[in-house]
Amino acid sequence: MRDFTEGSIFKQLLYFTVPMLLGNLLQALYSVVDAIWVGRLIGHQAFAAVSTTVPMIFMVVSAIIGLSMATNILVGQAFGSKNMPYLSKVLTNSFISTGFLCILISALGIIFSDPLLNLLNTPDDIKPMSHVFWTVTMGGLVFTFMYNWFSGVLRGLGDAKTPLYLLVVSTCLNIIIVPVLILGPGPLPKLGVAGSALGTVISNAVMIVVSYYFVLRKHALLNVRQWDFSIDWAIIRKIFAIGLPVSMQMIVISLSGVLMVSLVNGFGSLVTAAYGIGMQLDNLAFMPVMAIGMSVSSMVAQNLGAMKYDRVHRIMKLSFVMSFACALFFFILIYGFPRAIAGIFTKEPAVIMLTVQYVRIVSFSYFLFSGIMILQGVVRGSGDTTTMLVFSVITMIIVRISLAYVFSKYTLLNETGLWLSIPLSAVMGLLLHYWYYKSDRWKKSIVPSTVRGPETVTD
């Protein structure tokens, strides 16, 4: 466990963020490697089929991630205020409530797979592969839940290294297992797209089972045999009060992605494949920035629990510099070499050309997104997640999808109009988040039961 309410802010931010940066890069690599295996070993149609399901998968996982974020916030605030009995109750009730929701989402996702693919305007030539990938992924959703819950708790306790170790194990397994299941060498069956999804599920399952023993050695609080499984409805309501707006915000983001995919699919599987590559590159660029934002949430939660507002402001400034530097690095890399990078995913010249077009437009939004993530991290650390939901609806649905629809349907821009809507909506998002941060209204949302008396800033 690590206390972020004392000591050097820069060292603590670096200590906590670097493992998360590596972890999120590994998570992005996880997805990128899967995409490369599918695109190179099967073909651009299979890549388009998988890309079509990505926003839907993100949508259903969003609910789980949101509640895990709530767990992270409450654990961080409880630990910052040294309220250990409350911390123990948060662990038990967050695991029960999030686990139940995960099982429900998994079942509904499998049952309604066909209607969901129809809503996405999925082309007929890729629909069977999309259905298989989606169904297998939903069947293994429980392991995604367990990883996100573990990570949320550990980060709330100030441990960013253990989630990184878990990802290293899972990524290495995934790199080995997925191509074997896709190609089916020797006596093994050739599973194709299903092999990609199944390999990921198996990797996650092995990671969770094997790692649980090692986690217990560092954090005895996570030993389920010592938990009190009595339900505390007040804590569950608090988890949902904080987590649901986060989930809804992520669902809004993924709904925007679903609507965008529906528009993209109207231009055919080549454009869908190019958009899929573009999303992979964006995720690679966004993951480090998101890691810094999550670090900020954990650090801010502890310092708000201790009522150290000056440290919160300094955390925000330092993290913004780090976030901008990451955005600059990936902008230079992706904008400078789009053709070579796209060629890693596919051999199809038309898809490569369309991907270059996408990158030339969208990569400028990396800088805007870096600022948004830091401001969101500060506000979420206070427990104010509802405002972030409202801002997401405005930027991702009202602005982005409206612009994408008008540009692609009523101008000569065609698919280029879809790409333009992304940086334009990000401008609106950054302006809204900066205004709200400067207003100080988010400071009213600190969870009262975790706050101790004010202390003198010692650093």
Summary of the structure (lengths in Angstrom):
residues: 459
radius of gyration: 21.5
end to end distance: 19.7
largest distance: 67.5
contacts: 1730
relative contact order: 0.14
helix: 84%
strand: 0%
